[in-house]
């Protein structure tokens, strides 16, 4: 039958329909049965046609992006501080006026703590 006519059906759809009617059959059994019915079916076609989740919807694809470990990829290690701590540190430096002033404030704070504990 010529493709595009109302009565034509894709082979993938035939595989999906057959698999839905016979959910216990494996791919090799589906190939054997559909070949016996006269359809041109092969393993890759069956695999592709049956790909998806149990409810028939397709899984979302893998998001494309940089590969892990690439040069421009920033990877946080376990020893890095959290974003909240980093933001608090940036706010502290801004409120101190400069990084040097913030560092001096931290040294002064450490001296006070040493005097109290010491």
Secondary structure as GFF3:
##gff-version 3
##sequence-region A 1 118
A	DSSP	alpha_helix	11	21	.	.	.	ID=ss1
A	DSSP	alpha_helix	27	36	.	.	.	ID=ss2
A	DSSP	alpha_helix	43	50	.	.	.	ID=ss3
A	DSSP	alpha_helix	83	96	.	.	.	ID=ss4
A	DSSP	alpha_helix	99	117	.	.	.	ID=ss5
###
